């Protein structure tokens, strides 16, 4: 097994992203340690993964946990295996949190970045490689689909979409979601579920129609369940933060 220790120096975090997510980016220019131990045992304190935004060669992780008085550390553990599952290659990562007995209870919301090359070395990843991230403190897993991870993430309006009623489902604009015009070769619907938006964007529900969007993907984001729904809309659903919206006339 190859072990990567990310040491993030986190004191009382101030400021926020320009988005409505209200997370603070953490400087990742920190000490990194590697090990070849076959097992890992160590601190495993509670935290939440709010969502993961994949980019080329890295994973931006939005986290939350209690603290504010001591240094916290995160450890990303890879078992060294690349498994063949159906038509995919799968890489499984566990993320551990060390709170160092922090007695404070402020809600901290950092955004940390995992450099995949630092974790898995020269292992080649492509469109058939799924990264599975597990929160070691509660066992919850989030799968990064390589095809959906290709959706362009920008602060400018570049994605062509249609704003439609999704029949049921939760979002900041109720059950009104954005359907990608491009199905990315899946032949199925790809829904962008808006769960946050840039504060400069109106909170009023947009009118139905076609829009260009700029978004941040938030894979693994957990929305309240809609009790009126028995099934989700047909196709793939990806929670997003809306950074930019422009109606196409």
C-alpha positions, 0 to 999 in steps of 0.5 A, spaced: 500 500 500 502 506 498 500 512 503 500 519 502 499 524 508 496 531 507 498 535 512 493 541 512 494 547 517 487 549 519 486 555 524 480 559 524 478 559 517 476 566 515 473 568 508 469 565 503 469 563 496 466 568 491 460 562 490 454 561 494 458 555 497 461 559 502 467 554 503 475 557 504 480 554 499 486 551 503 493 552 501 496 545 499 503 547 499 504 543 505 508 537 508 507 530 504 509 523 507 509 517 503 509 510 506 508 503 503 505 500 509 500 494 508 495 497 513 493 503 516 491 505 523 490 512 526 486 518 528 479 517 524 475 523 527 468 525 524 467 530 518 463 530 512 464 531 505 459 536 502 461 534 495 467 533 490 469 537 484 473 533 479 478 537 475 484 534 470 489 530 475 485 533 481 479 532 486 477 539 489 473 536 496 468 541 500 469 539 507 465 540 514 467 539 521 467 542 528 474 545 530 477 552 530 483 551 535 488 546 533 491 544 527 487 539 523 490 533 518 487 529 513 490 523 510 489 520 503 490 512 503 490 508 496 491 501 497 495 500 491 490 496 487 487 498 480 481 493 480 477 491 473 470 492 474 465 491 468 468 496 463 472 500 468 478 501 472 477 503 479 481 506 484 479 506 491 481 512 496 480 513 503 480 520 506 482 520 514 481 526 518 485 528 525 482 533 529 488 533 534 483 533 540 480 540 538 475 542 543 472 548 539 466 547 535 466 552 530 463 549 523 469 549 519 468 549 511 475 548 508 476 546 500 482 542 499 485 539 493 488 532 492 493 531 487 492 525 484 499 524 481 501 525 488 497 519 490 497 514 485 504 516 482 505 514 474 498 510 474 495 512 468 487 514 468 483 515 462 475 515 460 475 508 463 477 510 470 473 511 476 475 514 482 472 512 488 473 516 495 471 514 501 470 518 508 473 513 513 470 516 519 463 514 516 464 509 510 460 514 505 463 513 498 462 518 492 464 515 485 467 520 480 464 518 474 470 519 468 465 521 463 461 526 467 467 529 470 468 531 463 463 536 463 466 543 463 466 547 469 467 555 468 465 561 471 463 564 465 456 561 461 459 556 456 454 550 457 448 549 453 442 547 457 434 547 457 431 549 464 425 544 465 421 541 470 424 535 473 417 532 475 420 531 482 426 532 486 430 538 490 434 544 488 435 551 490 429 552 484 425 547 487 424 541 482 426 545 476 433 543 473 437 544 467 438 539 462 444 538 458 443 539 450 449 535 449 448 527 452 456 526 452 455 520 447 450 517 453 444 517 449 440 519 455 439 525 459 444 529 463 441 533 469 444 539 472 441 539 479 442 546 482 444 546 489 447 553 490 448 559 486 453 565 486 450 570 490 450 575 484 445 571 481 438 572 482 434 567 487 428 568 483 426 561 479 428 562 472 423 562 466 423 555 462 427 556 456 434 555 454 440 557 458 448 558 457 451 556 464 457 556 468 457 551 473 461 547 479 460 540 479 458 537 486 459 530 486 456 526 492 452 532 494 446 530 498 440 534 498 433 533 502 429 527 499 423 529 496 417 525 499 413 525 493 418 522 488 418 515 487 423 515 482 429 520 480 428 524 473 430 519 467 438 519 466 444 522 470 443 527 475 449 531 477 448 537 483 452 543 481 453 550 483 451 555 478 456 560 477 453 564 471 446 564 467 445 567 461 438 566 457 439 564 450 434 568 446 
